[in-house]
Amino acid sequence: MPERIVVLGGGIIGLSCAFEAARNGSLVTVVEPSAIGGQASGAAAGMLAPYTENPEQPDAFFQLCMDSLKRYPAWVEQIESLSGMNVELMPTGSITVAMHEADLLPLQTRMAWQQRYGAAAELIGAEQLRHMEPKLAAAIAGAIYCPSESHVHAPKLVAALEVACLKLGIQLMSHAGEIKLPAITKDPLRMETAIETSEYGRIVGDKLIICAGAWASKYAELFGFPIPIHPIRGQICSFDIASEAGAEAGAVKHMVFSSQAYWVGKQDGTLICGASEDVAGYDTTVTERGIESLIRWGPRVFPFLEGKRPLSSWAGLRPATLDGWPLIGTIPGREDIIIAAGHYRNGILLSPATAAMVGSLLRGDSLKGSPFAPERFAKRGSGVQR
Ligand SMILES: Cc1cc2nc3c(=O)[nH]c(=O)nc-3n(C[C@H](O)[C@H](O)[C@H](O)COP(=O)(O)OP(=O)(O)OC[C@H]3O[C@@H](n4cnc5c(N)ncnc54)[C@H](O)[C@@H]3O)c2cc1C
C-alpha cells in the first residue's frame, strides 16, 4: 500500500515536497490553514541568485543553493509540462552595481572565490555597463555580471505547482483553519499519525511533513526542542515600466542588485523592486516607511524611476532562523515527522533541493550529520551550532 503523507503548509516548500512525494508514489494530502501560496511564497520576487545571496564563503548553505539552482530547469520543465502553465524562468543573469570605486573591492573578493564554483562572473567597467544595461545611472562606477543567475515569476510558479500537484492526484485542503497541535498524535497500534483541523476534522497519514514557513516555531513544544524561526517582514513593490515615458517593456534586462534594493523586470512589463526587512510579528501590512525607502533609492540606480509611483506594493513574512539556514530533517524520536522550514530569503531558489532532501528522507535515507538538522539548536539551548 502506498505511504500516506500529510504535508502541513501550502507554500512553495509544502507544494514542492508534496509534488516530490507524489512522484515517488505516495498518497499525498496538503493541509493549508488559509490560501495555497497566500503567504511568503506568493510575495517573493522569484530571484534564483545563489552567488549574490552568498557573498562570504562556499559553506554548506551556498552548496545547497547551488545544488538547487542546477535542479531548476529540469524541475520547472516537469511542472510546466504537467500543469500546462508558464512560470517564466528567465536566464537573464544578474548585475551587482558598485556606486563608488571603493565598493568594487568586496565584489572582486566575492568574485575570486565564486569563480571556482561556476560563477563565470565578470567585472564590468562603467562604459561596458552602459551597453549591457543602458538605463543604469551614468555615475555607477562598475559592476559584477553573474550570467548564471536567473529568476521565475513566483506567484505563477506557485499556481503551476498547485495545478501540477492536482494532476498527480494530491489532495489540497486549503482554508483548513486552525491546525490543533496537541492532536498530532501517533497511534502506536495502528502506526498512523493524525492531526485535527477546525474545518476538516481529523486527517490521518503515515508521515507528516511540516512546511509551515514563518509559523513553524509553533511546533517546538510538540517536538520538545526549540525551533527558532521568526517572521521577517519584506515589503516590495512593482512599477509599470512598459507604459512609462523613458522606459519600455524589457528596458531592464538583467536582475540588478545594489546595496539598498534590487530590481527584476518581468515579462508583463512590470519592474519589481524589493525589499525591506523589518520585524513586525505576523503583520503583513505595507507601511509608507518600508516602500518609500525603495522609491527614494530607485532613481540613484535607475534615473528613469525619478518621480514614478509604484503600480502596487505588498508584503510577506520570510521565515528566518537563528543561523540563517533552513531546518530540513526528521524529528529525533518521531520518525513519522519531517520538517522543512526556515528558508528565509531563498525559499523559492531552495524548493527543488529541499524537495529532493525530503524525498530522500521519505525513502528512508538518513541525513545524519546534516548541517540543516532541525535539532541543531537543541544542543546549545537556542544558540547557533556551527
Ligand atoms: C518580499 C519577499 C521577497 C522574496 N524574494 C525571494 C526571492 O527573490 N527568491 C527566493 O528564493 N526567495 C525569496 N523570498 C523568500 C521566500 O518567499 C520564502 O523563503 C519562501 O516563500 C518560504 O516558503 P514556505 O513555503 O516555507 O513559506 P510560506 O510561503 O509562508 O508558506 C507557509 C505556509 O504555512 C501556512 N501555515 C501557517 N500556520 C501553519 C500551521 N500552524 N501549520 C501548518 N501550516 C501553517 C501558512 O498559511 C503558509 O501558507 C522572498 C520573501 C519575501 C517576503
The ligand as an SDF file (V2000), in Angstrom:
LIG
                    3D

 53 58  0  0  0  0  0  0  0  0999 V2000
    9.2440   40.3020   -0.1880 C   0  0  0  0  0  0  0  0  0  0  0  0
    9.8960   38.9390   -0.3320 C   0  0  0  0  0  0  0  0  0  0  0  0
   10.7240   38.6800   -1.4180 C   0  0  0  0  0  0  0  0  0  0  0  0
   11.3280   37.4320   -1.5440 C   0  0  0  0  0  0  0  0  0  0  0  0
   12.0860   37.1850   -2.6380 N   0  0  0  0  0  0  0  0  0  0  0  0
   12.6570   35.9570   -2.8020 C   0  0  0  0  0  0  0  0  0  0  0  0
   13.3960   35.6620   -3.9590 C   0  0  0  0  0  0  0  0  0  0  0  0
   13.5480   36.5230   -4.8340 O   0  0  0  0  0  0  0  0  0  0  0  0
   13.9510   34.4350   -4.0940 N   0  0  0  0  0  0  0  0  0  0  0  0
   13.7980   33.4680   -3.1290 C   0  0  0  0  0  0  0  0  0  0  0  0
   14.3330   32.3640   -3.2850 O   0  0  0  0  0  0  0  0  0  0  0  0
   13.0580   33.7240   -2.0120 N   0  0  0  0  0  0  0  0  0  0  0  0
   12.5030   34.9370   -1.8240 C   0  0  0  0  0  0  0  0  0  0  0  0
   11.7830   35.2180   -0.6990 N   0  0  0  0  0  0  0  0  0  0  0  0
   11.7180   34.1980    0.3580 C   0  0  0  0  0  0  0  0  0  0  0  0
   10.6720   33.1540    0.0330 C   0  0  0  0  0  0  0  0  0  0  0  0
    9.4800   33.7940   -0.3110 O   0  0  0  0  0  0  0  0  0  0  0  0
   10.4590   32.2240    1.2320 C   0  0  0  0  0  0  0  0  0  0  0  0
   11.6860   31.7180    1.6950 O   0  0  0  0  0  0  0  0  0  0  0  0
    9.5580   31.0600    0.8470 C   0  0  0  0  0  0  0  0  0  0  0  0
    8.3770   31.5280    0.2440 O   0  0  0  0  0  0  0  0  0  0  0  0
    9.2230   30.2060    2.0560 C   0  0  0  0  0  0  0  0  0  0  0  0
    8.2910   29.2380    1.6180 O   0  0  0  0  0  0  0  0  0  0  0  0
    7.4290   28.4510    2.6640 P   0  0  0  0  0  0  0  0  0  0  0  0
    6.5540   27.5350    1.9150 O   0  0  0  0  0  0  0  0  0  0  0  0
    8.3210   27.8760    3.7130 O   0  0  0  0  0  0  0  0  0  0  0  0
    6.6070   29.5970    3.4240 O   0  0  0  0  0  0  0  0  0  0  0  0
    5.1790   30.2480    3.0850 P   0  0  0  0  0  0  0  0  0  0  0  0
    5.0260   30.5540    1.6640 O   0  0  0  0  0  0  0  0  0  0  0  0
    4.9880   31.3640    4.0580 O   0  0  0  0  0  0  0  0  0  0  0  0
    4.1800   29.0700    3.3980 O   0  0  0  0  0  0  0  0  0  0  0  0
    3.9690   28.6040    4.7140 C   0  0  0  0  0  0  0  0  0  0  0  0
    2.5020   28.2210    4.8200 C   0  0  0  0  0  0  0  0  0  0  0  0
    2.2680   27.6590    6.1180 O   0  0  0  0  0  0  0  0  0  0  0  0
    0.9560   28.0460    6.4840 C   0  0  0  0  0  0  0  0  0  0  0  0
    0.7770   27.9060    7.9400 N   0  0  0  0  0  0  0  0  0  0  0  0
    0.5410   28.8550    8.8690 C   0  0  0  0  0  0  0  0  0  0  0  0
    0.3910   28.3040   10.1030 N   0  0  0  0  0  0  0  0  0  0  0  0
    0.5330   26.9850    9.9570 C   0  0  0  0  0  0  0  0  0  0  0  0
    0.4860   25.8800   10.8450 C   0  0  0  0  0  0  0  0  0  0  0  0
    0.2960   26.0410   12.1650 N   0  0  0  0  0  0  0  0  0  0  0  0
    0.6870   24.6560   10.3460 N   0  0  0  0  0  0  0  0  0  0  0  0
    0.9080   24.4760    9.0160 C   0  0  0  0  0  0  0  0  0  0  0  0
    0.9600   25.4830    8.1140 N   0  0  0  0  0  0  0  0  0  0  0  0
    0.7820   26.7240    8.5880 C   0  0  0  0  0  0  0  0  0  0  0  0
    0.8310   29.4730    6.0100 C   0  0  0  0  0  0  0  0  0  0  0  0
   -0.5410   29.8260    5.8640 O   0  0  0  0  0  0  0  0  0  0  0  0
    1.5810   29.4220    4.6900 C   0  0  0  0  0  0  0  0  0  0  0  0
    0.7260   29.2420    3.5780 O   0  0  0  0  0  0  0  0  0  0  0  0
   11.1240   36.4340   -0.5430 C   0  0  0  0  0  0  0  0  0  0  0  0
   10.2870   36.6910    0.5200 C   0  0  0  0  0  0  0  0  0  0  0  0
    9.6670   37.9280    0.6350 C   0  0  0  0  0  0  0  0  0  0  0  0
    8.7240   38.1820    1.7920 C   0  0  0  0  0  0  0  0  0  0  0  0
  1  2  1  0
  2  3  1  0
  2 52  2  0
  3  4  2  0
  4  5  1  0
  4 50  1  0
  5  6  2  0
  6  7  1  0
  6 13  1  0
  7  8  2  0
  7  9  1  0
  9 10  1  0
 10 11  2  0
 10 12  1  0
 12 13  2  0
 13 14  1  0
 14 15  1  0
 14 50  1  0
 15 16  1  0
 16 17  1  0
 16 18  1  0
 18 19  1  0
 18 20  1  0
 20 21  1  0
 20 22  1  0
 22 23  1  0
 23 24  1  0
 24 25  2  0
 24 26  1  0
 24 27  1  0
 27 28  1  0
 28 29  2  0
 28 30  1  0
 28 31  1  0
 31 32  1  0
 32 33  1  0
 33 34  1  0
 33 48  1  0
 34 35  1  0
 35 36  1  0
 35 46  1  0
 36 37  1  0
 36 45  1  0
 37 38  2  0
 38 39  1  0
 39 40  1  0
 39 45  2  0
 40 41  1  0
 40 42  2  0
 42 43  1  0
 43 44  2  0
 44 45  1  0
 46 47  1  0
 46 48  1  0
 48 49  1  0
 50 51  2  0
 51 52  1  0
 52 53  1  0
M  END
$$$$
